[in-house]
Amino acid sequence: MRQIEGLCHGAHEYLRAIDVTKWTFSHDGGHRYGVMTTNISEAINGVLKGTRRLPITAIVSATFTRSKNAFREREVVAMNLQQRNQAWPDDVFKRIASNNKLGTRHSVDLYNHSRQTASVTVHVPGTSSRTFIVSLLERACDCGQWRLSGIPCSLALAVIRQYVLDITLYVPECYSTIEYALTYTSGFFSPLADVEYWDEPNFQLRHNPGRRIRRRGRDVTTRIHNEMDWPQTRARQQYQAQDGAGTLGQGSRRRR
């Protein structure tokens, strides 16, 4: 915060007015594991990609169908994981396996078995070594990766191996195959009946023309553009560039 205040006092005052538990990892009580919450908007964008500028009924239908298919596919994956008695989904399993392999290169110095503390030295070829403090009891490591993601880093896994402890005890339950299966096997979606079988609504929608003020020219959007808009923009720019090049070429031939 001191660095932010040095760069922009207004930004510092704006952030101070917000509850720190709502936007910082250091005060969230360990409940927000980074990408598990911040990437939810990107997951929704992945489902809705290609539906922009379609009629509202088409958007609703595409959203329902794609969401249903995504849940069905992951339900099959969850069932296969349970049949193999795999503790975590493949992505988490591969990440833990990679960290565990990297941890075999570290040097571990154990301190207190009851507090489960240790110092871990990382040897980097061509540079000086670095030492980190790991506390299994507090689920913390000086590198910060364990607290940020919830998955033990290579340093923590090296200490867990030296203390001969069970790795599954140090991976949050939210990453387990059981929780993964519960997410996608709870029956969120049911077949949608034909319109003829829908209940008759007991209300009537009425449009209020006074709520719509049509100005001259094209409406100015205030939406923040993201990567979903870039392909459309690039395609339009390329088309305009090619069209302009063709026009210039025709003019050049006419002058000849």
DOBARO-87172 format. One line per field, with one value per residue (C-alpha): x negated, y negated, z; chain; residue in one letter; residue number from 1. Coordinates in Angstrom, 3 decimals, m for minus. Example, Ala and Ser with C-alpha at 12.3 -4.5 7.8 and 13.67 -1.06 7.14 Angstrom:
2
east m12.300, m13.670
north 4.500, 1.060
up 7.800, 7.140
chaine A, A
residu a, s
num 1, 2
This chain:
256
east 0.000, m2.903, m4.137, m0.669, m0.464, m3.824, m2.626, 0.905, 2.432, 5.939, 5.669, 4.409, 7.393, 9.795, 8.446, 8.381, 12.128, 12.721, 12.796, 9.426, 11.080, 12.835, 9.799, 6.547, 5.111, 3.376, 6.657, 9.062, 8.523, 7.161, 10.559, 9.700, 7.136, 6.306, 7.427, 10.283, 12.281, 10.703, 10.974, 14.708, 15.404, 13.065, 14.865, 18.163, 16.615, 15.459, 19.048, 20.509, 17.840, 19.433, 22.887, 22.354, 24.708, 27.147, 30.864, 31.603, 33.443, 30.436, 28.085, 30.231, 30.460, 26.709, 25.871, 28.100, 26.853, 23.155, 23.376, 25.249, 22.645, 19.780, 21.319, 22.076, 18.504, 17.022, 19.450, 18.002, 14.486, 15.424, 16.855, 13.661, 11.531, 13.576, 13.295, 9.498, 9.515, 7.514, 7.258, 7.334, 8.377, 5.719, 4.694, 4.118, 2.482, m0.007, m0.824, m1.506, m3.578, m5.626, m6.222, m7.111, m9.685, m11.193, m11.331, m13.756, m16.464, m16.112, m18.117, m15.939, m17.044, m14.425, m13.968, m10.954, m8.771, m5.890, m5.736, m6.672, m9.129, m12.156, m14.468, m14.809, m17.756, m17.238, m20.322, m20.181, m23.036, m25.165, m23.739, m23.879, m21.577, m18.432, m16.910, m13.192, m11.364, m8.469, m5.854, m3.563, m1.481, m0.669, m0.477, m2.990, m6.220, m8.382, m7.949, m4.221, m3.024, m1.415, 0.666, 1.657, 2.878, 3.520, 1.467, m1.836, m4.826, m7.950, m9.568, m6.634, m6.484, m10.187, m9.544, m6.474, m8.555, m11.320, m8.825, m7.220, m3.735, m0.702, m0.524, 3.276, 3.482, 1.953, 4.045, 7.363, 10.509, 11.845, 9.240, 10.252, 11.949, 14.926, 15.563, 14.946, 17.565, 20.083, 19.711, 20.746, 22.990, 25.599, 28.179, 28.217, 29.724, 32.934, 34.427, 36.325, 39.870, 41.253, 42.857, 46.299, 45.964, 44.911, 47.223, 49.147, 47.668, 49.966, 48.455, 47.923, 44.747, 45.226, 42.601, 42.224, 41.031, 40.270, 37.378, 35.610, 34.158, 32.810, 30.074, 28.842, 25.908, 24.435, 24.700, 21.430, 20.687, 19.050, 18.199, 14.526, 13.279, 11.373, 9.772, 13.183, 13.371, 9.861, 10.450, 13.429, 11.390, 8.407, 10.600, 12.264, 8.907, 7.470, 10.504, 10.236, 6.501, 7.036, 9.901, 7.775, 4.855, 7.148, 8.531, 5.043, 3.989, 6.916, 6.082, 2.486, 3.530, 5.888, 3.112, 0.945
north 0.000, m2.350, m1.754, m2.498, m5.667, m6.767, m6.247, m7.621, m9.075, m8.949, m5.222, m4.642, m6.456, m4.589, m1.191, m2.107, m2.699, 0.933, 3.812, 5.562, 8.978, 8.314, 7.752, 8.928, 12.427, 11.503, 10.851, 13.334, 16.040, 18.433, 18.909, 17.455, 19.512, 17.037, 18.501, 20.431, 17.212, 14.654, 16.930, 17.521, 14.656, 16.205, 19.542, 17.833, 16.090, 19.493, 20.758, 17.648, 17.181, 16.755, 15.805, 12.062, 9.969, 12.870, 12.538, 12.916, 16.223, 17.644, 16.471, 18.127, 21.361, 21.448, 20.689, 23.512, 26.054, 25.294, 25.245, 28.552, 30.143, 28.852, 30.335, 33.645, 34.020, 33.242, 35.628, 38.444, 37.340, 37.330, 40.858, 42.123, 40.490, 42.161, 45.537, 45.169, 44.093, 41.001, 38.505, 35.377, 34.421, 34.727, 31.052, 31.004, 34.440, 33.379, 30.162, 31.997, 34.625, 31.899, 30.068, 33.341, 34.155, 30.681, 31.052, 33.964, 31.460, 29.360, 29.733, 29.987, 29.244, 30.362, 28.390, 29.288, 32.331, 31.163, 27.793, 29.361, 26.634, 26.839, 24.782, 25.686, 24.693, 24.352, 24.778, 22.874, 23.651, 20.603, 18.552, 18.526, 20.763, 19.494, 20.706, 20.742, 21.455, 23.934, 24.493, 27.431, 26.649, 23.172, 24.329, 21.620, 21.220, 18.147, 18.451, 17.646, 20.139, 22.522, 19.802, 18.351, 21.526, 23.890, 26.600, 27.429, 26.036, 28.063, 26.780, 27.888, 31.273, 31.795, 31.180, 33.442, 36.223, 35.783, 35.953, 39.030, 37.503, 38.051, 35.480, 35.652, 34.092, 30.867, 30.421, 28.546, 30.634, 28.379, 29.898, 33.510, 35.809, 36.080, 32.327, 32.284, 34.992, 33.215, 30.095, 31.820, 34.691, 32.825, 32.795, 29.094, 29.563, 31.301, 31.717, 28.633, 29.316, 27.935, 24.503, 26.039, 27.720, 24.612, 23.179, 20.119, 17.011, 15.061, 11.730, 9.682, 7.929, 4.399, 2.254, m1.284, m3.418, m6.261, m4.283, m4.231, m7.523, m7.107, m9.568, m10.411, m8.378, m5.167, m4.439, m4.736, m1.617, m1.833, 1.868, 2.654, 4.662, 7.886, 10.630, 11.730, 8.491, 8.606, 11.132, 9.101, 5.898, 7.473, 8.998, 5.638, 3.846, 6.442, 6.139, 2.354, 2.550, 4.974, 2.908, m0.225, 1.505, 2.702, m0.785, m2.265, 0.430, m0.320, m4.013, m3.304, m1.203, m3.932, m6.521, m4.275
up 0.000, 0.660, m2.859, m4.259, m2.161, m3.540, m7.097, m6.781, m3.629, m5.098, m5.813, m2.280, m0.741, m3.031, m1.969, 1.718, 1.576, 0.490, 2.960, 2.556, 2.893, m0.416, m2.636, m0.996, m0.684, 2.571, 4.405, 2.809, 5.404, 2.792, 1.161, m2.259, m4.140, m6.907, m10.222, m8.631, m8.313, m10.632, m13.667, m13.307, m15.721, m18.283, m17.876, m18.635, m21.649, m22.891, m22.796, m24.425, m27.083, m30.498, m29.173, m29.106, m31.242, m31.649, m30.841, m27.138, m27.619, m29.478, m26.711, m24.027, m26.027, m26.739, m23.105, m21.868, m24.422, m23.983, m20.193, m20.212, m22.496, m20.346, m17.189, m18.911, m20.189, m16.787, m15.105, m17.239, m16.294, m12.594, m12.825, m14.474, m11.768, m9.053, m10.739, m10.795, m7.117, m8.092, m5.257, m7.437, m10.981, m13.675, m13.674, m9.919, m9.972, m12.670, m10.830, m7.570, m9.391, m11.093, m7.793, m6.104, m8.787, m8.511, m4.727, m4.981, m6.015, m2.851, 0.353, 3.474, 7.027, 9.579, 12.817, 14.938, 14.289, 16.498, 14.735, 11.381, 10.415, 8.158, 6.002, 2.343, 0.192, m3.532, m5.695, m8.977, m11.411, m12.156, m9.289, m5.504, m3.500, m1.740, 1.518, 2.345, 5.610, 5.432, 8.151, 7.468, 10.539, 9.202, 5.576, 4.645, 2.712, 2.178, m1.588, m1.187, m3.801, m1.309, 0.347, m3.008, m4.727, m1.827, m3.538, m1.778, m3.661, m4.398, m1.187, 0.966, m0.737, m0.049, 3.662, 3.659, 2.149, 4.736, 7.614, 5.958, 6.011, 3.808, 1.006, 0.837, 4.303, 2.963, m0.194, 0.337, 0.106, m2.673, m5.027, m4.306, m6.791, m4.446, m4.543, m8.306, m8.766, m6.536, m8.663, m11.886, m10.735, m8.722, m11.522, m12.345, m15.799, m16.850, m20.341, m21.468, m22.637, m25.880, m25.782, m26.236, m22.832, m20.911, m18.270, m19.303, m17.631, m15.328, m16.354, m19.494, m20.525, m21.709, m23.344, m22.041, m24.976, m22.589, m21.117, m24.475, m25.658, m29.167, m30.046, m33.490, m34.743, m33.410, m29.694, m27.782, m25.766, m22.359, m22.207, m21.663, m24.614, m24.042, m26.128, m27.398, m29.356, m30.794, m33.608, m34.835, m34.728, m36.492, m39.176, m39.828, m39.950, m42.322, m44.574, m44.611, m45.331, m48.208, m49.555, m49.363, m51.058, m53.832, m54.363, m54.530, m56.945, m59.251, m59.144, m60.026, m63.017, m64.196, m64.020, m66.156
chaine A, A, A, A, A, A, A, A, A, A, A, A, A, A, A, A, A, A, A, A, A, A, A, A, A, A, A, A, A, A, A, A, A, A, A, A, A, A, A, A, A, A, A, A, A, A, A, A, A, A, A, A, A, A, A, A, A, A, A, A, A, A, A, A, A, A, A, A, A, A, A, A, A, A, A, A, A, A, A, A, A, A, A, A, A, A, A, A, A, A, A, A, A, A, A, A, A, A, A, A, A, A, A, A, A, A, A, A, A, A, A, A, A, A, A, A, A, A, A, A, A, A, A, A, A, A, A, A, A, A, A, A, A, A, A, A, A, A, A, A, A, A, A, A, A, A, A, A, A, A, A, A, A, A, A, A, A, A, A, A, A, A, A, A, A, A, A, A, A, A, A, A, A, A, A, A, A, A, A, A, A, A, A, A, A, A, A, A, A, A, A, A, A, A, A, A, A, A, A, A, A, A, A, A, A, A, A, A, A, A, A, A, A, A, A, A, A, A, A, A, A, A, A, A, A, A, A, A, A, A, A, A, A, A, A, A, A, A, A, A, A, A, A, A, A, A, A, A, A, A, A, A, A, A, A, A
residu m, r, q, i, e, g, l, c, h, g, a, h, e, y, l, r, a, i, d, v, t, k, w, t, f, s, h, d, g, g, h, r, y, g, v, m, t, t, n, i, s, e, a, i, n, g, v, l, k, g, t, r, r, l, p, i, t, a, i, v, s, a, t, f, t, r, s, k, n, a, f, r, e, r, e, v, v, a, m, n, l, q, q, r, n, q, a, w, p, d, d, v, f, k, r, i, a, s, n, n, k, l, g, t, r, h, s, v, d, l, y, n, h, s, r, q, t, a, s, v, t, v, h, v, p, g, t, s, s, r, t, f, i, v, s, l, l, e, r, a, c, d, c, g, q, w, r, l, s, g, i, p, c, s, l, a, l, a, v, i, r, q, y, v, l, d, i, t, l, y, v, p, e, c, y, s, t, i, e, y, a, l, t, y, t, s, g, f, f, s, p, l, a, d, v, e, y, w, d, e, p, n, f, q, l, r, h, n, p, g, r, r, i, r, r, r, g, r, d, v, t, t, r, i, h, n, e, m, d, w, p, q, t, r, a, r, q, q, y, q, a, q, d, g, a, g, t, l, g, q, g, s, r, r, r, r
num 1, 2, 3, 4, 5, 6, 7, 8, 9, 10, 11, 12, 13, 14, 15, 16, 17, 18, 19, 20, 21, 22, 23, 24, 25, 26, 27, 28, 29, 30, 31, 32, 33, 34, 35, 36, 37, 38, 39, 40, 41, 42, 43, 44, 45, 46, 47, 48, 49, 50, 51, 52, 53, 54, 55, 56, 57, 58, 59, 60, 61, 62, 63, 64, 65, 66, 67, 68, 69, 70, 71, 72, 73, 74, 75, 76, 77, 78, 79, 80, 81, 82, 83, 84, 85, 86, 87, 88, 89, 90, 91, 92, 93, 94, 95, 96, 97, 98, 99, 100, 101, 102, 103, 104, 105, 106, 107, 108, 109, 110, 111, 112, 113, 114, 115, 116, 117, 118, 119, 120, 121, 122, 123, 124, 125, 126, 127, 128, 129, 130, 131, 132, 133, 134, 135, 136, 137, 138, 139, 140, 141, 142, 143, 144, 145, 146, 147, 148, 149, 150, 151, 152, 153, 154, 155, 156, 157, 158, 159, 160, 161, 162, 163, 164, 165, 166, 167, 168, 169, 170, 171, 172, 173, 174, 175, 176, 177, 178, 179, 180, 181, 182, 183, 184, 185, 186, 187, 188, 189, 190, 191, 192, 193, 194, 195, 196, 197, 198, 199, 200, 201, 202, 203, 204, 205, 206, 207, 208, 209, 210, 211, 212, 213, 214, 215, 216, 217, 218, 219, 220, 221, 222, 223, 224, 225, 226, 227, 228, 229, 230, 231, 232, 233, 234, 235, 236, 237, 238, 239, 240, 241, 242, 243, 244, 245, 246, 247, 248, 249, 250, 251, 252, 253, 254, 255, 256
